[in-house]
Amino acid sequence: MTFSQRHFLGIEGLSREELLFLLKTAESFREISEREVKKVPTLRGKTIINLFYESSTRTRSSFEIAAKRLSADTINISASTSSVNKGETLLDTARSLCAMRPAAIVIRHPASGAAHLLAQLDKCPVINAGDGTHEHPTQALLDVMTIREHIGEVEGKTIAIVGDILHSRVARSNVLALTTLGANVRLVGPPTLLPPEFRLWGVEVHTDLRSGLSGVDVIMMLRLQRERQARNFFPSLDEYARRFCLTTQALAEAKPEVIILHPGPMNRGIEIDSRVADGPYSVILEQVTNGVAVRMAVLYLLTTRERIAAQDRPDRPDRPDRPDRPDRPDRPDRLNYPDRVAEPSPAVVQEISPVLPKRAVGQ
């Protein structure tokens, strides 16, 4: 199977087979990070642009390391140091960057749908590194990859996603990925942070932490995204922590072999207790490690897609991107002898002779 998507904008719309293919490809790239020399020449000569309109540590660094381990050149652009401060629009920025012919653009933006807007230009592959409250597809892939490494296939397993579901693009992408792969998903949080549309997706909804964690195989904690909250959704941080912070007492409700994930950054003492975050059930740092492998896989599949397609076109293997030109048929003799230059006809020599030195005429 090959990955046929030109852009990677979200988990929505991907089939089970495509998800498993992405995960399998990422697993093959994980081995590269374990080598002494962590680099392969796969994307040598290609340029990846990281266009980040929001602050990021893990995602941005992960994409940059992934590109460099594939031998690609990387350009990092932040909104604070770009022409956005001078009034330039997102589309004008994207058009300018595409004119430089990068192999792919990785974008993070506070507005939902920003990655889809760039993809409409269709100048180069666009990878969504998080758009508003919409999706964060590579985060969902690395989460699923980490889960599979510890408990095997997710089909039939019960996974609880706890916290600020309403504003979380990570929750949306994970719900889509996990349900597509057959997992039972529970959403746990205050009623004000549980969007009603999720009930239509076939997930369980819990407003009590202990009941939501009862018998689960995986717990995925979410960051409380106060920067996206336009109003108060709970009385205070202390109240939220008392009811929904993952402590050792709440953890006892889950299965003995439970694993704990968090996309980061963590607000210790509010979402998760430090003893739990640093305890034996935590696989948070493994998520970071797998993030590099996942992003290597996505960059590889999208930037080599056209090359693979060209190899599958026997009709014009020499120039797969060039349209047929019946007025100028192929010249096999010129293809076989690139150093051979055709001599000009007498009529051409006569036409250009007035502007050439006399010694050049007829030579």
C-alpha positions in Angstrom: 0.0 0.0 0.0 1.1 3.6 -0.6 0.0 6.8 1.1 -2.0 8.7 -1.6 -2.6 11.9 0.4 -0.9 15.0 -1.0 -1.3 16.9 2.3 -1.6 15.7 5.9 -4.3 18.0 7.4 -6.0 15.7 9.9 -7.0 12.2 10.9 -10.6 12.8 9.7 -11.1 11.0 6.4 -8.3 8.6 6.8 -9.2 4.9 6.6 -8.1 2.2 9.0 -5.6 0.9 6.4 -4.0 4.4 5.9 -3.6 4.8 9.7 -2.0 1.4 10.1 0.3 2.2 7.1 1.4 5.5 8.7 2.1 3.7 12.0 4.0 0.9 10.4 6.1 3.4 8.5 6.8 5.4 11.7 7.8 2.2 13.5 10.4 1.6 10.8 11.9 5.1 11.3 12.1 4.7 15.1 15.1 2.5 14.7 17.1 5.4 13.1 16.9 7.3 16.4 18.6 4.5 18.2 21.6 4.5 16.0 24.9 6.1 16.8 24.7 8.2 13.6 21.1 9.3 13.5 20.9 10.4 9.9 19.8 8.9 6.5 20.1 10.6 3.1 16.4 10.1 2.2 15.5 13.8 1.8 18.9 15.2 0.9 18.6 18.3 -1.2 15.0 19.1 0.0 13.9 22.0 2.2 11.2 21.8 4.9 9.7 25.1 6.2 8.3 25.1 9.8 5.8 28.0 9.9 4.7 28.4 13.5 2.2 31.1 14.5 2.0 29.7 18.1 4.5 28.9 20.7 5.8 25.3 20.6 8.7 23.3 22.1 8.0 19.6 21.4 6.2 19.8 18.0 8.5 22.3 16.4 11.7 20.7 17.7 10.4 17.3 16.7 9.7 18.3 13.1 13.0 20.0 12.8 14.9 17.0 14.2 12.9 14.7 12.0 13.7 16.7 8.9 17.4 16.8 9.8 17.6 13.1 10.4 16.3 12.6 6.9 19.1 15.0 5.7 16.7 17.8 4.7 17.4 21.5 5.2 15.0 23.2 7.6 13.8 26.8 7.9 12.1 27.9 11.1 9.7 30.9 10.9 7.9 32.3 13.9 5.1 34.8 13.7 7.0 37.1 16.1 9.9 37.4 13.7 8.0 37.4 10.3 6.3 39.9 8.2 3.0 39.2 10.0 4.1 42.0 12.4 4.0 44.3 9.3 0.4 43.3 8.4 1.1 40.5 5.9 -1.7 37.9 5.6 -1.3 34.2 6.0 -2.0 33.6 2.3 0.6 36.1 1.2 3.2 34.6 3.5 2.4 31.1 2.2 2.6 32.3 -1.5 6.0 33.8 -0.9 7.3 30.7 0.8 5.9 28.4 -1.9 7.6 30.6 -4.5 10.9 29.4 -3.0 10.0 25.8 -3.9 10.2 24.0 -0.5 9.5 20.3 -0.4 6.8 20.8 2.3 5.4 23.4 4.7 4.6 22.5 8.3 2.2 25.0 9.8 0.8 25.6 13.3 -1.8 28.3 13.6 -4.3 29.5 16.3 -7.1 29.6 13.7 -8.9 26.3 12.9 -8.7 25.5 9.2 -5.5 27.5 8.6 -3.7 24.4 7.2 -6.6 23.6 4.9 -6.4 27.2 3.6 -2.7 26.7 2.7 -3.5 23.4 1.1 -5.9 25.1 -1.3 -2.9 26.8 -2.9 -1.7 23.3 -3.8 1.9 24.5 -4.4 3.6 21.9 -2.1 2.6 19.4 0.6 1.2 21.0 3.7 1.4 19.3 7.1 -0.9 20.4 9.9 1.1 20.8 13.2 -2.1 22.0 15.0 -4.8 24.4 13.9 -6.8 26.1 16.6 -9.1 23.7 18.3 -9.5 21.6 15.2 -6.9 18.9 14.9 -3.3 17.9 15.7 -2.9 14.7 13.6 0.8 13.9 14.2 0.2 14.0 17.9 -2.6 11.5 17.6 -0.3 9.2 15.6 2.5 9.3 18.1 0.0 8.7 20.9 -1.4 5.6 19.2 2.1 4.4 18.4 3.1 4.7 22.0 -0.1 2.9 23.2 0.5 0.0 20.7 4.1 -0.5 21.9 2.8 -1.1 25.4 -0.6 -2.9 25.1 -0.6 -4.1 21.5 -3.5 -3.5 19.2 -6.0 -0.9 20.5 -9.1 -2.6 19.2 -11.3 -3.5 22.1 -9.2 -1.5 24.6 -10.7 1.2 26.8 -9.0 4.6 26.7 -9.9 7.6 28.9 -9.2 11.1 27.7 -9.4 13.5 30.6 -9.4 17.3 30.9 -10.2 20.2 28.6 -11.9 18.3 25.8 -13.7 21.4 24.5 -10.6 23.3 23.4 -8.3 20.3 22.7 -7.3 19.6 19.1 -5.4 16.6 20.5 -8.6 15.1 21.9 -10.3 15.5 18.5 -7.6 13.8 16.5 -7.2 11.0 19.1 -10.9 10.3 19.2 -10.9 10.0 15.4 -7.8 7.8 15.3 -8.8 5.5 18.2 -12.4 4.9 17.2 -11.2 4.2 13.6 -8.9 1.5 15.0 -11.7 0.0 17.2 -10.9 1.3 20.7 -13.6 2.2 23.3 -13.1 5.9 24.1 -14.2 7.7 27.3 -14.2 11.5 27.6 -13.9 12.7 31.2 -14.1 16.3 32.4 -16.3 19.1 33.7 -19.7 19.4 31.9 -18.7 22.8 30.7 -15.6 21.4 28.9 -17.3 18.4 27.2 -18.7 19.4 23.8 -22.1 17.8 23.1 -21.2 16.7 19.5 -18.8 14.1 20.8 -21.7 12.0 21.9 -22.5 11.5 18.3 -19.1 9.9 17.7 -19.9 6.8 19.8 -17.9 7.7 22.9 -18.7 7.5 26.5 -18.9 10.8 28.5 -18.2 11.0 32.2 -18.2 14.0 34.5 -16.7 12.1 37.5 -13.0 11.3 37.4 -13.1 8.0 39.3 -16.0 6.5 37.4 -14.4 7.6 34.1 -11.1 5.8 35.0 -12.7 2.6 36.3 -11.1 -0.4 34.5 -9.4 1.6 31.7 -6.3 0.4 29.9 -4.9 3.9 29.0 -5.3 7.3 30.6 -4.6 10.3 28.4 -4.4 13.6 30.3 -4.9 16.9 28.6 -3.6 20.4 29.3 -6.0 23.0 30.6 -5.9 25.5 27.7 -6.7 28.7 29.5 -5.4 30.8 26.6 -8.3 29.6 24.5 -10.9 30.0 27.1 -12.9 33.2 26.4 -14.9 32.8 29.7 -14.8 30.9 33.0 -15.7 27.2 32.6 -15.1 26.3 36.3 -15.0 28.2 39.6 -11.2 28.1 40.1 -8.1 26.2 39.4 -8.2 24.7 42.9 -11.7 23.4 42.3 -10.6 21.9 39.0 -7.6 20.2 40.6 -9.6 18.8 43.4 -12.0 17.1 41.0 -9.9 16.2 37.9 -6.2 16.1 38.8 -4.8 12.6 38.2 -3.5 11.5 41.6 -2.4 8.2 42.9 -5.8 7.7 44.6 -7.6 8.3 41.3 -5.1 6.1 39.4 -6.1 3.1 41.6 -9.5 2.9 39.8 -7.7 1.9 36.5 -6.3 -1.5 35.6 -3.1 -2.4 37.3 -1.1 -2.3 34.0 -2.5 1.1 33.0 -0.3 3.5 31.1 -0.5 7.3 31.3 0.0 9.8 28.5 0.1 13.6 28.3 0.8 15.7 25.1 2.6 18.4 27.2 3.3 20.8 28.4 2.1 19.6 31.8 0.6 21.8 34.5 1.7 19.8 37.5 -0.6 19.8 40.5 -3.5 21.0 38.3 -4.0 18.2 35.7 -1.6 15.6 37.0 0.3 15.0 40.2 4.1 14.9 40.0 4.2 11.4 41.6 2.0 10.1 38.8 3.8 12.1 36.0 7.2 10.8 37.0 5.9 7.3 38.2 6.3 3.9 36.6 3.0 4.1 34.7 4.0 7.2 32.8 5.1 6.9 29.1 5.2 10.7 28.5 8.8 10.8 27.5 8.3 7.9 25.1 5.7 9.9 23.4 8.3 12.6 22.7 10.7 10.0 21.3 8.0 8.5 19.1 7.0 12.0 17.9 10.3 12.2 15.9 9.7 8.9 14.2 6.1 9.8 13.3 7.1 13.1 11.8 9.9 11.4 9.9 7.4 9.1 8.4 5.0 11.9 7.4 7.7 14.0 5.9 9.0 11.0 4.0 5.7 9.9 2.6 4.6 13.3 1.5 7.8 14.6 0.0 8.6 11.4 -1.9 5.1 10.9 -3.1 5.6 12.5 -6.5 8.9 10.6 -7.1 7.2 7.3 -6.3 4.3 8.2 -8.7 6.8 9.1 -11.4 8.4 5.7 -11.1 4.9 4.2 -11.8 4.5 6.1 -15.1 6.2 4.1 -17.8 4.8 6.3 -20.5 7.1 9.2 -19.8 9.7 8.1 -17.3 12.1 10.9 -18.2 9.8 13.9 -17.5 6.8 12.7 -15.5 5.7 16.2 -14.7 5.8 17.5 -18.3 2.6 17.5 -20.3 2.5 15.8 -23.7 3.5 18.1 -26.5 2.7 16.5 -29.9 4.1 19.5 -31.7 7.6 18.7 -30.2 8.0 14.9 -30.1 10.7 13.4 -27.9 14.1 13.1 -29.5 15.8 9.9 -28.3 19.0 10.9 -30.0 19.3 14.0 -27.8 18.4 12.0 -24.7 21.1 9.5 -25.4 23.7 12.1 -26.3 23.3 15.1 -24.1 26.5 16.7 -25.2 25.5 16.7 -28.9 24.4 20.1 -30.2 22.5 20.3 -33.5 24.1 22.5 -36.1 22.0 25.5 -37.3 20.4 25.3 -40.7 21.7 27.7 -43.4 18.5 29.8 -43.2 19.1 30.3 -39.5 22.7 31.3 -40.1 21.6 33.8 -42.7 19.1 35.3 -40.4 21.5 35.8 -37.5 24.6 36.7 -39.5 24.1 40.5 -39.2 24.4 40.4 -35.4 27.3 37.9 -35.2 31.0 38.6 -35.7 32.0 37.7 -39.2 34.3 34.9 -38.0 31.2 33.1 -36.4 29.1 33.0 -39.6 29.0 29.5 -41.1 31.0 28.0 -38.2 
